Amino acid sequence: MLNPHYYIEKEKYEKIVSKKNKKSDFYNGLFDRYENPVLTRDHIPVEWKYDLDLNTNPYFMERLGVNAVFNSGALYKDGKYYLVARIEGNDRKSFFGVAESDNGVDGFRFHEYPVLLPDTCKEETNVYDMRLTQHEDGYIYGVFCSESKDESTSDLSAAVAAAGIVRTKDLVTWERLDNLKTLRSPQQRNVVLHPEFIDGKYAFYTRPMDDFIDTGSGGGIGFGLCEDIEHAVIDEEIITSKRKYHTITEAKNGAGAVPIKTDKGFIHIAHGVRNTAAGLRYVIYAFATDLQDPTKVIAEPSGFLIAPLGEERIGDVSNVVFTNGAVVNEKNEVYIYYASSDTRLHVATTTVDKLVDYVFNTPEDPLRSVLCVQQRCDMIKKNMELLKENR
């Protein structure tokens, strides 16, 4: 017998997923923020959290609760916007759920069931942060973090991170491939598959790591090629966007969304991390690489593209924004899906033209305060002269 309290919770759920989203009054000339997140824990279907049977759940208790919905891969396909979100249960285990929307800013509804990955990696404990790549070989690939306990130590917090790979054609049936192997890096996270073949090979953006937390000798975002995607092995990783002292990437950085191809180069939307007295601060930044040589950075504007603002700074892991998904539609509109504080998922919207202008015309970081001030003074002087001319 169906517990009648189901209808109360279902009505609350419908109000949330049907709520329209509006642009906020935030302005920087580049992208728009929105008043509401696009996905939260309240967007999880009632059927995913409660046993609806009156006999086995007479008090209608949450049996399998959800703590957060955040870092999401993204895909635009056949006029619809798809997100493969990281969903963290109350038990701390993460899993993936596919949500779709007609307009990309609201109305996201999860498919009937979460993604049940083929259980081919028996040591794997947790999975999260899937990047979705519509590859020219015809498949949609998902590359995600596959986390296992580090059995070489008794420390229960010690883990090993690898890049898991799945592929699909319909976002329903998923085929699990071998985890990526990088011969020169013990661990990998934040790995992104390039959407095109490079020299007839599959290309990956990597994040070389010495252990689960520290990048150690890892100098930034790597790039490597492999011939066989089903048994992917990368021998050499070339560093593209490098970590730099006293910048937003000082502690670490990593690839985010799948690169956006433009006439001037591939635009990458990545994350940078620095340490503070309050802990690590994650922001989102952008750079561009050459169309013929994706290892060559040709533009890297100073500072961050998106940083946590207002309530975005509050959550399970505060002062964090993170992206692993962005899409471009047929109107060349760009939807950047970013999570705040490991708790909820937002969208920022812009256009390809604006992104190109930002990446190629924003000054680079000169890396010293005195030079940064001079850079700003030069712009102010130009502005003052222009104001005088227009009085």
C-alpha positions in Angstrom: 0.0 0.0 0.0 1.3 3.5 -0.9 2.1 5.7 2.0 -0.2 8.8 1.6 2.6 11.1 2.8 4.2 10.5 -0.6 1.8 12.9 -2.2 2.9 15.7 0.1 6.5 15.3 -0.7 5.8 14.9 -4.4 4.0 18.2 -4.5 7.0 19.9 -2.9 9.3 18.3 -5.4 7.2 19.4 -8.4 7.2 23.0 -7.1 11.0 23.0 -7.0 11.7 21.4 -10.4 9.0 23.6 -12.1 10.4 26.8 -10.7 11.5 29.3 -13.3 15.0 30.7 -13.1 15.8 34.3 -13.8 19.1 36.2 -14.5 20.4 37.9 -11.4 21.5 41.6 -11.4 25.2 40.5 -11.4 27.1 42.2 -14.2 30.6 42.0 -15.6 29.9 42.2 -19.4 31.0 38.6 -19.9 28.5 36.2 -18.4 25.2 36.1 -16.6 24.6 34.5 -13.2 21.1 33.2 -12.2 19.0 33.7 -9.1 18.7 29.9 -8.4 20.8 26.9 -8.7 19.9 24.5 -11.5 20.3 21.4 -9.3 20.2 20.8 -5.6 19.5 17.9 -3.2 15.8 18.9 -3.4 15.8 18.1 -7.2 16.3 14.4 -6.4 13.1 12.4 -7.0 11.1 11.3 -4.0 11.3 7.7 -5.2 15.1 7.8 -4.9 15.1 8.6 -1.2 12.0 7.1 0.4 10.5 3.6 0.6 6.9 4.4 -0.5 5.4 1.3 1.0 3.2 2.0 4.0 3.9 -1.4 5.5 7.7 -1.2 5.4 8.0 2.6 6.0 4.9 3.6 8.1 6.5 6.9 9.3 7.7 7.8 5.7 11.3 8.2 6.8 14.1 9.0 4.4 15.8 5.6 3.9 18.5 6.6 1.4 19.1 10.3 1.9 21.0 12.7 -0.5 23.4 15.2 0.9 24.4 17.2 -2.2 24.1 17.5 -6.0 27.1 19.2 -7.6 30.0 18.7 -10.1 28.3 17.8 -13.4 29.4 16.9 -16.9 27.2 18.5 -19.6 26.1 17.7 -23.1 23.8 19.5 -25.6 22.2 17.0 -27.9 19.1 17.2 -30.2 17.9 20.5 -28.7 18.1 19.3 -25.1 20.6 20.0 -22.3 21.9 17.0 -20.4 23.7 16.9 -17.1 25.4 13.9 -15.5 25.6 15.2 -12.0 27.6 14.0 -9.0 25.1 13.0 -6.3 26.4 12.4 -2.8 24.4 10.2 -0.5 24.2 10.7 3.2 26.6 7.8 3.3 29.3 9.9 1.6 29.3 7.7 -1.5 28.8 9.5 -4.8 27.1 8.3 -7.9 25.8 9.7 -11.2 22.4 10.8 -12.3 21.3 12.1 -15.7 19.1 15.2 -15.7 17.7 16.9 -18.8 16.1 20.3 -19.5 14.6 22.0 -22.6 16.3 25.4 -21.9 19.4 24.7 -19.9 18.6 27.1 -17.0 15.7 25.4 -15.2 13.3 22.5 -15.4 16.0 19.9 -15.0 14.5 16.5 -14.2 16.4 13.3 -13.5 15.8 10.2 -15.5 13.9 7.4 -13.8 17.0 5.7 -12.4 20.6 6.8 -11.5 23.5 5.5 -13.5 24.5 2.0 -12.5 28.0 1.6 -13.8 29.3 -1.9 -14.8 31.1 -3.2 -11.7 34.4 -4.1 -13.3 36.7 -2.4 -10.9 36.3 -4.3 -7.6 38.7 -2.2 -5.6 36.8 1.0 -6.5 35.0 2.7 -3.5 33.8 6.0 -5.0 33.2 7.7 -8.3 32.6 11.3 -9.1 33.1 14.4 -11.4 32.3 13.0 -14.8 33.3 14.9 -17.9 31.2 14.2 -21.0 32.8 14.3 -24.5 30.9 13.9 -27.7 33.8 12.4 -29.7 34.1 12.4 -33.4 34.3 8.5 -33.3 30.5 8.6 -32.6 30.5 7.8 -28.9 29.8 9.9 -25.9 32.6 9.3 -23.4 32.4 9.9 -19.7 35.7 10.3 -17.9 35.5 10.4 -14.1 37.5 10.0 -10.9 37.6 6.4 -9.7 38.7 6.4 -6.1 40.0 3.4 -4.1 41.6 2.9 -0.7 45.4 3.1 -0.6 46.2 -0.4 0.6 49.8 0.4 1.2 49.0 2.2 4.5 46.7 1.8 7.5 45.7 5.4 7.2 41.9 5.3 6.5 42.0 8.7 4.7 44.7 7.6 2.2 43.2 7.0 -1.2 44.3 6.3 -4.8 42.7 8.3 -7.7 42.5 7.0 -11.2 40.6 8.1 -14.3 37.7 5.8 -15.1 36.2 5.7 -18.6 32.8 4.8 -19.8 31.0 5.3 -23.2 27.5 5.4 -24.4 25.4 6.5 -27.3 22.1 7.2 -25.5 23.1 8.2 -21.9 21.2 5.1 -20.7 23.4 2.1 -21.5 27.0 2.6 -20.4 30.0 0.5 -21.3 32.9 0.5 -18.9 36.4 0.6 -20.4 39.7 0.1 -18.6 40.9 2.9 -16.4 43.4 5.3 -18.0 47.0 4.4 -17.2 49.6 7.2 -17.2 53.0 5.6 -17.0 54.8 8.7 -15.5 52.1 9.8 -13.0 51.1 7.6 -10.0 47.6 9.1 -9.7 45.1 11.0 -12.0 42.1 13.2 -11.4 40.3 15.9 -13.5 40.9 14.1 -16.8 39.2 15.3 -19.9 39.0 13.6 -23.3 39.5 15.9 -26.3 36.6 15.8 -28.8 38.8 15.2 -31.8 41.5 12.8 -32.9 45.0 14.3 -32.8 47.3 12.6 -35.3 44.8 9.7 -35.4 45.0 9.2 -31.7 42.8 9.8 -28.7 43.9 12.9 -26.7 43.5 13.5 -23.0 44.0 16.4 -20.7 45.4 15.1 -17.5 46.4 16.3 -14.0 49.6 14.5 -13.0 49.6 13.8 -9.2 52.1 12.3 -6.8 49.4 11.3 -4.4 45.7 11.7 -3.7 45.8 15.3 -2.4 49.1 16.8 -3.5 50.2 17.5 -7.0 53.8 17.3 -5.9 55.9 17.3 -9.0 52.8 17.7 -11.2 53.4 21.1 -12.9 49.9 21.8 -14.2 47.4 20.5 -16.7 48.9 17.7 -18.8 48.3 16.5 -22.3 48.8 13.0 -23.6 47.9 10.7 -26.5 46.9 7.1 -26.7 46.0 4.8 -29.6 43.5 2.4 -27.9 40.6 4.0 -26.0 39.5 0.6 -24.7 42.8 0.1 -23.0 44.1 3.6 -22.7 47.7 4.1 -21.8 49.6 7.4 -21.9 53.4 7.3 -21.9 54.2 11.0 -22.0 52.3 14.0 -20.5 53.2 17.5 -21.8 52.2 20.3 -19.4 50.0 23.0 -21.0 48.6 25.5 -18.5 51.2 25.6 -15.8 50.9 26.2 -12.1 52.5 29.5 -11.0 53.6 31.0 -7.7 51.2 33.5 -6.1 48.5 33.1 -8.6 45.1 31.4 -8.6 46.8 28.1 -9.7 49.6 28.0 -7.1 48.4 24.9 -5.2 47.0 23.0 -8.2 44.9 23.3 -11.3 42.9 20.9 -13.4 41.0 20.6 -16.6 37.3 21.3 -16.3 34.9 21.3 -19.3 35.6 19.8 -22.7 37.5 22.4 -24.8 35.3 24.7 -26.9 36.6 25.0 -30.5 36.6 28.5 -32.0 38.2 30.0 -35.1 41.1 31.4 -32.9 41.8 28.3 -30.8 40.4 25.8 -28.3 39.1 27.6 -25.2 39.5 25.7 -22.0 37.5 26.3 -18.8 39.5 25.0 -15.9 39.9 25.3 -12.1 42.7 26.8 -10.1 43.4 26.3 -6.4 45.4 28.3 -3.9 45.8 27.9 -0.2 44.5 30.4 2.4 44.4 30.6 6.2 40.8 29.3 5.8 41.7 26.4 3.6 41.9 25.8 -0.2 40.1 28.3 -2.4 38.9 27.0 -5.8 38.1 29.3 -8.7 37.4 28.8 -12.4 39.7 30.3 -15.1 40.1 30.1 -18.9 42.8 29.8 -21.4 43.3 29.0 -25.1 45.4 26.5 -26.9 46.4 26.3 -30.6 44.1 24.5 -33.1 47.0 22.7 -34.7 49.0 22.0 -31.5 46.7 21.6 -28.4 49.7 21.5 -26.1 50.6 25.2 -26.9 48.9 27.8 -24.8 48.3 30.9 -26.9 46.2 33.0 -24.5 45.7 33.1 -20.7 43.9 36.0 -19.3 44.8 37.2 -15.8 42.9 36.0 -12.8 39.7 34.0 -12.5 36.7 33.8 -14.7 34.3 32.7 -11.9 34.8 32.8 -8.2 32.4 32.0 -5.4 30.1 34.9 -4.7 27.6 35.5 -1.8 25.8 32.3 -0.8 27.9 30.3 -3.2 30.7 30.5 -0.6 28.7 28.5 1.9 28.4 24.7 1.9 30.0 21.4 2.7 33.4 22.6 1.4 33.2 26.4 1.6 34.8 28.9 -0.8 34.8 26.7 -3.8 33.5 26.8 -7.4 34.2 24.0 -9.7 33.2 23.1 -13.3 33.4 19.9 -15.3 30.8 20.7 -17.9 30.0 23.4 -20.5 28.0 23.3 -23.7 27.5 25.4 -26.8 24.2 25.4 -28.6 23.4 26.1 -32.3 23.1 29.8 -31.5 26.7 29.8 -30.2 25.4 30.4 -26.7 27.6 28.9 -24.0 26.3 27.3 -20.8 28.9 26.8 -18.1 27.7 24.5 -15.3 29.5 25.1 -12.1 29.1 23.9 -8.5 29.5 25.9 -5.4 31.0 24.7 -2.2 30.5 21.0 -3.1 26.7 21.5 -2.4 24.7 22.7 -5.4 25.0 23.3 -9.2 24.6 26.6 -11.0 24.8 27.9 -14.6 26.5 30.9 -16.1 25.6 31.8 -19.6 27.6 33.7 -22.2 28.4 33.4 -26.0 31.3 32.1 -27.9 32.1 35.6 -29.2 32.3 37.0 -25.7 34.5 34.1 -24.5 36.9 34.7 -27.4 37.0 38.4 -26.6 37.7 37.7 -23.0 40.4 35.1 -23.5 42.3 36.8 -26.2 41.9 40.5 -25.2 42.2 40.4 -21.4 45.7 41.1 -20.3 47.9 38.3 -18.9 49.0 38.2 -15.3 52.5 40.0 -15.2 53.1 38.1 -12.0 54.4 41.0 -9.9 52.4 43.5 -7.9 54.2 46.6 -9.3 53.6 45.4 -12.8 49.9 44.7 -12.0 49.5 48.2 -10.7 51.2 49.6 -13.8 48.9 47.6 -16.0 45.8 49.0 -14.2 47.2 52.6 -14.2 47.7 52.3 -18.0 44.0 51.4 -18.4 42.9 54.2 -16.1 45.0 56.7 -18.0 43.5 55.6 -21.3 40.0 55.9 -19.8 40.6 59.4 -18.4 41.8 60.6 -21.8 38.8 59.1 -23.4 36.5 60.8 -20.9 38.1 64.2 -21.5 37.6 63.8 -25.2 33.9 63.1 -24.7 33.1 66.0 -22.4 
